[in-house]
Structures are given as C-alpha cells and as structure tokens.
Amino acid sequence: MKIYNDLHAFLWLNPTENNCNAFFIDGEKRILVDPGHYHLFGHVREDLANLSLSPDDIDLVIITHGHPDHMEGIKIFQDTPTMIAIHAAEMDFIKKMAPHYGKALGISDFEPEILLKEGDLKIGDLNFQVIQTPGHSPGSICLYWTDKKVLFTGDVIFNQGIGRTDLPGGNGEKLKQSIKRISSLDAEYLLPGHGDIVSGREAVKTNFANIERNCFPYL
C-alpha cells in the first residue's frame, strides 16, 4: 500500500496468524520498520519485490520493540550490511529478561548496530523523532517522521485500540502517559503495528480521543 512515493505500508491481513505490519521508507537510506516474524517474512519480501527491491536493498531495520512478532525477521539480515536499530532501554530489558533471546531468534550473540535514544534521528536525508513510549514494553518507541507528519506507533496505539500491558514489562499507567504524550504531535498518518492505518489529521485526533475515552478507564 503506497502512502507516499517514498513510504509504503506492508500490512498484515491474515486473520489466522499473528504478525505485525511492516513499513518501508525509500529514502537516501532505505529503511524497514518492524520486519515481523521470520517464518512470515514472505509478505515483506513479496511487497519489496513489487517495488523491484529485495531485502538486500535495505540499509537499516528499525525495531519499535522487542517482541518476536515485530523483530524475529531480523534473522533475514544476519551476515548482511543491513544495520539493526532498537532503543537502548529495550535492549537492556531483553538482556535482563531473556539473556538467550538472540539464540532463540536464530542469531547467536545478537547485538544491534544502533542503540536508539530519545530525540532527533537523522538517517540519510530524512529526519525523525525517536520517542520512548513505555507501557507495552519498557523500551518501546514511536517514530515520528517530522517532514511527512507520519507517526509509527508499534504496539502503543492502534486504530481504535491500544497495546496489551499484561506481558513482562507492561505497565498500564505508563502506557496511558505515553499515549497522552504522542497525542500532542501534529500527525496526519498513524501507522500502527497491527490493524488498519489512520489517515487524516482529524481522524488521528478522533482516534486518540476515542482511546482516551474508551480505553483509559481500563488501564
């Protein structure tokens, strides 16, 4: 699904298996956000092929958080020049909770090339804001593409929904504060880790308002 000429959504539409949406940014550096499960990576490969590209053309993979349905696909990029980026706090959490996580992913001694931190992030000719948004996981991030007013939300917020907080490191109050924080951004597209995209400034604002009204009482 093309959003802009340089932004494509590889939406996961199969209702029988859990996997995440992946997003491709075709800039000076080619970026893939959340490659998903390794065994389900075929849908990303096919969508890249439709753009006459392959995984070998990806310069950087950004992981919004460390759950397997979002990052297991990094195994595809093992032993390639593609760099992997994840927030430092999420990597610390992974090492604490699952010291053998890399081996479970099929990558011995996994270490990302880039440890993200809060603030501005320049990748080639593109400018982003990294926003640490704990609640679904401690080092979860949202990524705001400032020039396009596009907000990648991982599993923090969806179209009419929020990420679960009952997994290790989850925290309902922190998730609420994270959602309030990103709701102040001037976003015209909300690109979630699962489900449908929210498009249009007013639709994004309405989605935040509905979630605060309908979901916050249960956090």
C-alpha positions in Angstrom: 0.0 0.0 0.0 1.6 3.3 -1.1 1.1 6.2 1.3 3.6 8.5 -0.3 6.0 7.8 -3.2 8.7 7.1 -0.6 6.5 5.4 2.0 4.8 2.0 1.7 2.8 0.0 4.2 3.2 -3.8 4.1 0.0 -4.6 6.1 -0.5 -8.0 7.7 -4.0 -9.0 6.7 -4.1 -12.8 7.5 -6.5 -13.2 10.4 -5.3 -16.7 11.3 -1.7 -15.9 12.3 -0.3 -13.1 14.4 2.2 -10.9 12.7 2.9 -7.2 12.6 2.6 -4.5 9.9 5.9 -3.6 8.3 6.7 -0.2 6.8 9.2 0.7 4.1 10.8 4.1 3.6 12.6 4.6 0.3 14.9 7.5 1.1 18.6 8.1 0.5 18.9 5.2 3.0 16.2 2.5 2.7 14.5 1.8 6.0 12.3 -1.1 7.1 10.3 -0.6 10.3 9.4 -3.9 12.1 10.1 -6.9 9.8 7.8 -9.2 11.7 8.1 -12.9 12.3 10.9 -14.7 10.5 8.6 -17.5 9.2 6.1 -15.0 7.9 8.6 -12.6 6.3 7.4 -13.7 2.8 4.8 -11.0 2.8 7.5 -8.3 3.2 9.7 -10.0 0.6 6.8 -10.0 -1.9 5.9 -6.4 -1.2 9.5 -5.4 -1.7 9.6 -7.4 -5.0 6.6 -5.4 -6.2 8.8 -2.3 -5.9 11.6 -4.1 -7.7 13.6 -4.4 -4.5 14.8 -7.2 -2.2 15.9 -7.4 1.5 19.4 -6.9 0.2 18.4 -3.3 -0.6 17.5 -2.4 3.0 20.1 -0.2 4.7 18.5 -0.1 8.2 15.9 -2.0 10.1 14.2 -0.1 13.0 12.5 -2.2 15.7 9.8 -0.5 17.7 10.0 -3.0 20.5 11.5 -6.4 21.1 8.5 -8.8 20.9 9.1 -11.7 18.4 6.2 -10.7 16.1 8.0 -7.4 15.4 11.7 -8.3 15.3 12.2 -12.0 14.7 12.6 -11.2 10.9 15.9 -9.6 11.6 17.4 -13.1 11.1 16.9 -12.4 7.4 19.5 -9.7 7.6 22.1 -11.7 9.5 25.5 -11.6 7.9 24.5 -8.7 5.6 25.5 -5.0 5.7 22.0 -4.1 6.9 22.1 -2.4 10.3 19.6 -3.1 13.1 18.4 -0.3 15.4 16.5 -0.7 18.7 16.1 1.5 21.8 18.8 1.1 24.4 16.2 0.6 27.2 14.5 -2.2 25.2 17.8 -3.9 24.6 18.7 -3.7 28.3 15.3 -5.2 29.1 15.8 -8.1 26.6 19.2 -8.9 28.1 17.7 -8.9 31.6 14.6 -10.9 30.9 15.8 -13.2 28.1 19.6 -13.4 28.0 19.4 -16.1 25.4 17.0 -14.2 23.2 19.4 -13.9 20.3 19.9 -17.6 20.2 16.1 -18.1 20.3 15.9 -15.8 17.3 18.5 -17.9 15.5 21.1 -15.2 15.9 23.9 -16.1 18.3 25.2 -13.1 20.4 22.7 -10.7 18.8 23.8 -7.1 19.3 22.1 -4.2 17.3 24.4 -1.9 15.4 22.5 1.2 16.7 21.1 1.8 20.1 18.4 4.4 19.8 17.8 7.1 22.3 15.2 9.8 22.8 15.4 12.8 20.4 16.2 13.7 16.9 17.4 11.0 14.5 18.8 11.8 11.0 19.0 8.9 8.6 20.5 10.0 5.2 18.3 12.8 4.0 15.4 12.1 6.4 14.6 13.5 9.8 12.8 11.6 12.6 12.0 12.0 16.3 12.5 8.9 18.5 10.0 9.0 21.3 10.4 6.4 24.1 6.9 5.2 24.9 6.9 2.6 27.6 3.8 0.7 28.7 3.5 -2.1 26.2 7.2 -2.8 26.8 9.8 -0.8 28.7 11.9 0.4 25.7 9.1 0.7 23.2 9.4 3.6 20.8 7.2 5.6 18.5 8.9 7.1 15.5 7.7 10.5 14.1 8.7 11.4 10.6 8.6 15.2 11.0 8.5 16.3 7.4 5.7 13.9 6.4 3.8 14.2 9.8 3.8 10.3 9.9 3.7 8.6 13.3 4.8 4.9 13.5 3.3 3.6 16.8 4.3 0.0 17.1 2.1 -1.6 19.7 1.5 1.6 21.7 -1.7 2.6 19.9 -3.8 1.1 17.1 -6.8 2.2 15.1 -9.4 2.1 18.0 -7.2 0.1 20.3 -4.1 0.0 22.5 -1.3 -2.4 23.1 -1.6 -5.0 25.9 0.0 -4.5 29.2 -0.1 -8.0 30.7 3.2 -9.1 29.2 6.6 -8.8 31.1 7.5 -5.2 31.5 4.0 -4.0 30.7 2.5 -1.1 32.7 -0.9 0.4 32.2 -0.2 3.8 33.7 3.0 4.2 31.7 1.1 3.3 28.5 -1.5 5.9 29.3 1.1 8.6 29.7 2.9 7.5 26.5 -0.4 7.8 24.6 -1.1 11.2 26.0 2.4 12.3 25.0 2.2 11.3 21.4 -1.3 12.6 21.1 0.1 16.1 21.1 2.1 15.5 17.8 0.7 17.0 14.6 0.3 13.7 12.9 -1.6 13.2 9.6 -0.9 9.4 9.4 -0.9 7.0 12.3 0.8 3.7 11.2 0.3 1.1 13.9 1.9 -2.3 14.4 -1.3 -4.1 13.8 -4.6 -3.4 12.1 -5.6 -0.5 9.8 -3.8 2.8 9.2 -5.5 6.0 10.5 -5.2 8.7 7.8 -6.0 12.4 8.0 -5.3 14.8 10.9 -8.9 14.9 12.2 -9.1 11.1 12.0 -5.9 10.8 14.0 -7.2 13.3 16.6 -10.5 11.5 16.9 -8.8 8.1 17.3 -6.7 9.5 20.3 -9.9 11.0 21.8 -11.8 7.7 21.5 -9.0 5.7 23.0 -8.7 8.1 26.0 -12.5 7.8 26.5 -12.9 4.1 25.9 -9.6 2.5 26.9 -8.0 4.6 29.6 -10.6 3.6 32.3 -9.3 0.1 32.0 -5.6 0.9 32.3 
